[in-house]
Amino acid sequence: GRPKSLRRLPLTTCATAPTAPAAMRTVGVSSYAALGVGVLGTAVFCAVFLGAGALRGWNVSSVTHQYSWTLVYNDMRFEPEPMNTTADRMDPKRTGAAASGWYYWKLPRVDVTPGTRAFAWILYAAHQAAVWAALYYAQATDTKYAPPNTSYAYTWWMLLVNAIFHVLMLVRTHTTYDGLAQDVSEASSQGSVILMLVLIIVFEARDRGVFVGWPKRKPLRVTHSKDGDAAAGEEKAAVPLYKRLLRCCGCAGDDGSCVDDGAPTVPNTPLSTRLLRRYHGYIFAWAATYTAHYHVTESVLAHVTGYAHTSLILVQGSLAYTPAHLNRYWRLVVEAWVLLHGTVVALTVQHGTPTWRMFFFGFAFMLFITQLHGLPPLLHSRLWQRLIAGPLVFVAIVLAVYGGMDTWSNLDEPWRIPAIELLLALLMAFTLWCVYRLRRLLRSPRAAALTTGERRAYEAANVVVEQVAAAPAVWLRVVLLAVVVVCFAIMVVASWLVEMYALSLDLITLAVVLIIIYWVLGLVAFVCIDSTLPAYAPVLDDNGELKTIADNNGADGEGDGDGAGGSDDDGGEQRRAPRRHRRRGAQPQQNARAGGGGKASDGAAHRARAPLV
């Protein structure tokens, strides 16, 4: 069943994996210790830049001469906010719809020099290149997930690199001041982070669904019958909530029941989203780095929470290939932090205008309806339990607040942000499917290649995994990676053009347009990166039967996250193993429900058929 061009490639299993390079060797320090260092460093950084600005008199009230937790406008340091004056109407950037994207914290245009611009751009470019290079290095060296209570040297190096650049951003603010905001649109900064949040919705839907745990895909269990045949089927029925809580306390089996039957499982990943799962780290790292360098470390509470968010995203990227990277509670904090940040921005910068309700309840909707249902206690709970923990609590809070404030006429506010995010998620899922179908039409063996976490899961379930596509020649890899850099450069150039020509679009519309541009270019970058790395798939014979090794203990691993954002279960929550497989040649397929299969050869291998989907 292997393509002729690949029949000479060796089968790859954990036992034959090459020795890891120095940066990807494990160290005897838990990844949770690295997580703690990253969170502590973020807190220290935010406290330092808040205090440093206050000591310089930034955001200090001219009346009380004390630091103010809300924004204090200072026309001596910045250009005033657009007020539709005669002078504003003569400036295309300060009038009409373009004025909604005015960014306050930047030098007056008369004070901007080539030096202030160059420092900001050089700093950003160096930081971005360092993060991308480290992530690609980890993927190119075929890194596996670190065992429990360990981490990689890569993890600590990345934490150090991000810490250095955060210190340099603080130095930049207190010397030349400006970030990238002088040259690119504010909609680009917001759009990059919204893009990341929407993509998280897309690839997390497999495990937690979108609406109160629906529609999600149950992992498939691999079992062996008495006569040696292998079969893959759906995970057993939903587990009561109290048993999930017992599991969280270590009193139950890994699947949430009180008895673990030992049957391995594999993530039931839609084939079209595997491309996103493998390479989401690049676009997440871009979103966090670009947004961090767009802003300045001004001593305003809105900036503190914003920098905390981008810093936590970069910490999550530093934890790639470690158990902490997969921890569902930590991932929820990173994803849902925008609820705190958006509300703080509305309350502190906009001086308590009613927009705070739109941000708070909009992101709270996503928290209660979508995000919470990825936590272990709710992951396999019953529908009535999820309804109580999600929609009922959210609706009660909305009714209490809007009823208490007597603002029933504004009851559309909580649905605006979710509507935008969910529609964008649907669009992106559809484009992923289109790219997948196109690659399948072109008979690319990479179209549905396994992610790193899935490879570990297949091997843990005693499934033989083979390399179905090799890395190309060095010159071709250089060309493809250059295309990746060009794609992201075009994203930045598009943001610059929007700011340069002051497009007459409101901030939200402009952000959505930029998100679509970013996503199209990001997909091209994903395909190019994918084409530079080897691809792996389970071994199948001419009949499409899945081969398993009966006497192989396999490798203990799980998860799908291959980059900065994280995308699978935290260590020990769900064991993953095999499931979908090929169509046309040796390509993996989905939704395997195997039965039958031949007898083992020399007692070593079993076969399970995986029907085409």
MOBEL-V567982 format. One record per residue. N is the residue number from 0. OMEGA is omega in whole degrees, -180 to 180 (NA if undefined). BURIAL is # if it has 9 or more other ideal C-beta (glycine too) atoms within 8 Angstrom, else .. Layout:
# MOBEL-V567982
n = {N/N}
omega = {OMEGA/OMEGA}
burial = {BURIAL/BURIAL}
This chain:
# MOBEL-V567982
n = {0/1/2/3/4/5/6/7/8/9/10/11/12/13/14/15/16/17/18/19/20/21/22/23/24/25/26/27/28/29/30/31/32/33/34/35/36/37/38/39/40/41/42/43/44/45/46/47/48/49/50/51/52/53/54/55/56/57/58/59/60/61/62/63/64/65/66/67/68/69/70/71/72/73/74/75/76/77/78/79/80/81/82/83/84/85/86/87/88/89/90/91/92/93/94/95/96/97/98/99/100/101/102/103/104/105/106/107/108/109/110/111/112/113/114/115/116/117/118/119/120/121/122/123/124/125/126/127/128/129/130/131/132/133/134/135/136/137/138/139/140/141/142/143/144/145/146/147/148/149/150/151/152/153/154/155/156/157/158/159/160/161/162/163/164/165/166/167/168/169/170/171/172/173/174/175/176/177/178/179/180/181/182/183/184/185/186/187/188/189/190/191/192/193/194/195/196/197/198/199/200/201/202/203/204/205/206/207/208/209/210/211/212/213/214/215/216/217/218/219/220/221/222/223/224/225/226/227/228/229/230/231/232/233/234/235/236/237/238/239/240/241/242/243/244/245/246/247/248/249/250/251/252/253/254/255/256/257/258/259/260/261/262/263/264/265/266/267/268/269/270/271/272/273/274/275/276/277/278/279/280/281/282/283/284/285/286/287/288/289/290/291/292/293/294/295/296/297/298/299/300/301/302/303/304/305/306/307/308/309/310/311/312/313/314/315/316/317/318/319/320/321/322/323/324/325/326/327/328/329/330/331/332/333/334/335/336/337/338/339/340/341/342/343/344/345/346/347/348/349/350/351/352/353/354/355/356/357/358/359/360/361/362/363/364/365/366/367/368/369/370/371/372/373/374/375/376/377/378/379/380/381/382/383/384/385/386/387/388/389/390/391/392/393/394/395/396/397/398/399/400/401/402/403/404/405/406/407/408/409/410/411/412/413/414/415/416/417/418/419/420/421/422/423/424/425/426/427/428/429/430/431/432/433/434/435/436/437/438/439/440/441/442/443/444/445/446/447/448/449/450/451/452/453/454/455/456/457/458/459/460/461/462/463/464/465/466/467/468/469/470/471/472/473/474/475/476/477/478/479/480/481/482/483/484/485/486/487/488/489/490/491/492/493/494/495/496/497/498/499/500/501/502/503/504/505/506/507/508/509/510/511/512/513/514/515/516/517/518/519/520/521/522/523/524/525/526/527/528/529/530/531/532/533/534/535/536/537/538/539/540/541/542/543/544/545/546/547/548/549/550/551/552/553/554/555/556/557/558/559/560/561/562/563/564/565/566/567/568/569/570/571/572/573/574/575/576/577/578/579/580/581/582/583/584/585/586/587/588/589/590/591/592/593/594/595/596/597/598/599/600/601/602/603/604/605/606/607/608/609/610/611/612}
omega = {-179/175/-177/-177/-175/-175/179/179/-178/171/-176/174/180/-175/-177/-178/-180/178/-177/174/-171/-176/-177/175/-177/174/-174/177/-176/176/177/172/176/177/179/178/180/180/178/178/177/180/180/-180/-179/179/-179/-177/174/-180/-179/178/180/179/178/178/178/179/177/-178/178/-180/-178/-177/176/180/-180/179/172/-175/174/-179/-178/-177/176/-178/-173/171/-178/176/177/-178/179/175/179/178/180/-177/177/-179/-176/180/-175/-179/178/-178/-179/-178/-179/179/-180/179/-170/-169/173/-177/170/-173/179/-178/-178/179/174/-180/179/178/-175/-179/-179/-176/178/180/179/-177/-180/180/-179/-179/-179/-179/179/-178/180/-180/180/178/180/180/-178/179/174/-177/175/178/-178/177/177/178/174/174/179/171/176/-178/-176/176/-180/175/180/180/179/178/-180/-178/175/176/179/176/177/178/180/-178/-176/176/-179/175/-167/166/-180/-175/179/-172/-177/-173/174/178/179/178/179/-178/-179/180/177/177/179/-179/180/180/175/177/-176/-173/175/-178/179/-174/-174/-177/-180/-179/176/177/179/-7/177/-176/-179/174/178/-177/179/-178/179/179/-176/-178/174/179/178/179/177/-180/-177/177/-178/-169/-178/-178/180/-176/-177/177/175/178/176/179/179/178/-180/-176/-177/-180/-177/-179/177/178/-179/178/179/-177/174/-179/-179/178/178/179/-178/-172/171/-175/-177/-178/-180/179/178/-179/-178/-169/179/-177/-177/-178/175/179/177/-179/-177/-177/-180/-179/179/-179/175/-174/176/-180/178/-176/176/-175/178/178/179/-179/178/178/176/-179/-179/179/179/177/179/174/178/176/178/-178/-178/179/176/179/-179/179/-176/-176/-173/180/179/179/177/178/-179/-177/-173/-179/-179/176/178/-176/-179/180/180/178/-178/-176/-175/-176/-178/173/171/177/-175/-180/180/-180/179/-180/-176/-176/177/179/175/175/-180/179/-174/-175/-174/-165/-178/-173/171/179/-177/-178/-177/-172/-179/179/-178/-175/-177/178/179/178/179/-177/-176/-172/-177/178/-179/-180/179/180/180/-179/-180/-177/-178/176/180/-179/-180/-179/-178/-179/-180/-174/175/-175/-177/-173/-175/-178/178/-180/180/-177/-176/176/177/178/178/179/-177/176/179/180/175/179/179/179/179/-179/179/180/177/178/179/178/177/178/-180/-171/-178/-180/-178/169/179/-180/179/176/179/-179/178/-179/177/178/177/176/180/-179/179/175/-178/176/-179/174/-178/177/-175/-177/180/176/179/180/-178/179/175/177/177/180/179/180/180/176/178/176/-178/179/177/178/179/-180/178/180/-176/-175/173/-179/-177/176/178/-171/-176/179/-180/179/180/178/180/178/180/177/180/-176/179/179/178/177/177/179/179/-178/179/179/-180/-178/180/-174/176/178/-175/178/176/179/178/174/-176/-180/-180/-178/-177/-179/175/180/-171/-173/179/-179/178/179/-177/-178/178/174/-180/-170/-180/-176/-165/-173/-177/-176/177/-169/175/-172/173/-177/179/174/-176/174/-160/-180/-165/-178/-154/167/-179/177/-173/-179/-178/176/-169/170/-179/171/-165/172/178/-180/-176/177/-178/176/-176/178/-173/-173/173/180/176/-179/177/-176/-179/179/NA}
burial = {#/#/#/././#/././#/./#/#/#/#/././././././././#/#/#/./#/./#/#/#/#/#/#/#/./#/#/#/./#/#/#/./#/#/./#/#/#/#/#/#/#/./././#/#/#/#/././././././#/./#/#/#/./././././#/./././#/./././././#/#/./././#/#/#/././#/#/./#/#/./#/#/#/#/././././#/./././#/#/./#/#/#/./#/#/./#/#/#/./#/#/#/./#/#/#/#/#/#/#/#/./#/#/#/#/./././#/#/#/#/#/#/#/#/#/#/./#/#/#/./#/#/#/#/#/#/./#/#/#/././#/#/#/#/#/#/./#/#/#/#/#/#/#/#/#/#/#/#/#/#/#/#/#/#/#/#/#/#/#/#/#/#/#/./#/#/././#/#/./#/#/#/#/#/#/./././#/#/#/#/#/././././././#/./#/./#/#/#/#/#/././././#/#/#/#/#/#/././././././#/#/#/#/#/#/./#/#/#/#/#/#/#/#/#/#/#/#/#/#/#/#/#/#/#/#/#/#/#/#/#/#/#/#/#/#/#/#/#/#/#/#/#/#/#/#/#/#/#/#/#/#/#/#/#/#/#/#/#/#/#/#/#/#/./#/#/#/#/#/#/#/#/#/#/#/#/#/#/#/#/#/#/#/#/#/./././././#/#/#/#/#/#/#/#/#/#/#/#/#/#/#/#/#/#/#/#/#/#/#/#/./#/./././#/#/#/./#/#/#/#/#/#/././#/#/././#/#/././././#/././#/#/./#/#/#/#/#/#/./#/#/#/./#/#/./#/#/#/./#/#/#/./#/#/#/./#/#/././././#/#/#/#/#/#/#/#/#/#/#/#/#/#/#/#/#/#/#/#/#/#/#/#/#/././././././#/#/././#/#/./#/#/././#/#/./#/#/#/./#/#/#/./#/#/./././././././#/././#/#/#/#/#/#/#/#/#/#/#/#/#/#/#/#/#/#/#/#/#/#/#/#/./#/#/#/#/#/#/#/././#/#/#/#/#/#/#/./././#/././#/#/#/#/#/#/#/#/#/#/#/#/#/#/#/./#/#/#/#/#/#/#/#/#/#/././#/#/#/#/#/#/#/#/#/#/././#/././#/././././#/#/#/#/#/#/#/./.}
